[in-house]
């Protein structure tokens, strides 16, 4: 079956497979987000982006 593949080298095949996997993951995330209930979307939108307490590496000694 691979003899009939139109790809002359494995690098092109790997690039195509990688792109297909990334596209399927992107499509899955997009579908999940579009099907999310409005209440859940509002809850996630209200989450704080900045922590009130800085992390240990952000504190000045």
C-alpha positions as CSV (number, residue, x, y, z in Angstrom):
1,X,0.0,0.0,0.0
2,X,2.8,2.4,0.8
3,X,4.4,1.7,-2.6
4,X,1.4,3.4,-4.2
5,X,1.6,6.5,-2.0
6,X,2.2,9.6,-4.0
7,X,5.0,10.7,-1.5
8,X,8.5,10.3,-2.7
9,X,10.1,10.7,0.7
10,X,9.1,10.2,4.4
11,X,9.6,13.8,5.4
12,X,6.6,14.9,3.3
13,X,4.5,12.1,4.7
14,X,5.5,13.0,8.3
15,X,4.7,16.6,7.6
16,X,1.3,15.7,6.3
17,X,0.5,13.4,9.2
18,X,1.6,16.0,11.7
19,X,-0.6,18.6,10.1
20,X,-3.6,16.2,10.0
21,X,-3.1,15.4,13.7
22,X,-2.8,19.1,14.7
23,X,-5.9,19.9,12.6
24,X,-8.0,17.2,14.2
25,X,-7.0,18.4,17.7
26,X,-7.8,22.0,16.8
27,X,-11.2,20.9,15.4
28,X,-11.9,18.9,18.6
29,X,-11.1,21.9,20.8
30,X,-13.2,24.2,18.6
31,X,-16.2,21.8,18.7
32,X,-15.9,21.5,22.5
33,X,-15.8,25.3,22.9
34,X,-18.7,25.9,20.6
35,X,-20.8,23.3,22.5
36,X,-19.9,24.8,25.9
37,X,-22.9,26.1,27.9
38,X,-23.2,29.8,28.2
39,X,-23.0,29.6,32.0
40,X,-19.7,27.7,31.8
41,X,-18.3,30.3,29.4
42,X,-19.2,33.1,31.7
43,X,-17.6,31.3,34.6
44,X,-14.4,30.8,32.7
45,X,-14.4,34.5,31.5
46,X,-14.6,35.7,35.1
47,X,-11.5,33.8,36.3
48,X,-8.7,36.2,37.4
49,X,-5.7,36.3,35.1
50,X,-3.3,37.7,37.7
51,X,-2.7,36.0,41.0
52,X,-3.0,38.2,44.2
53,X,-0.1,36.3,45.7
54,X,3.1,36.3,43.5
55,X,4.9,33.1,42.9
56,X,8.2,32.4,44.8
57,X,10.3,33.2,41.7
58,X,8.5,36.6,41.3
59,X,9.1,37.8,44.9
60,X,11.9,40.2,45.5
61,X,14.3,39.2,48.2
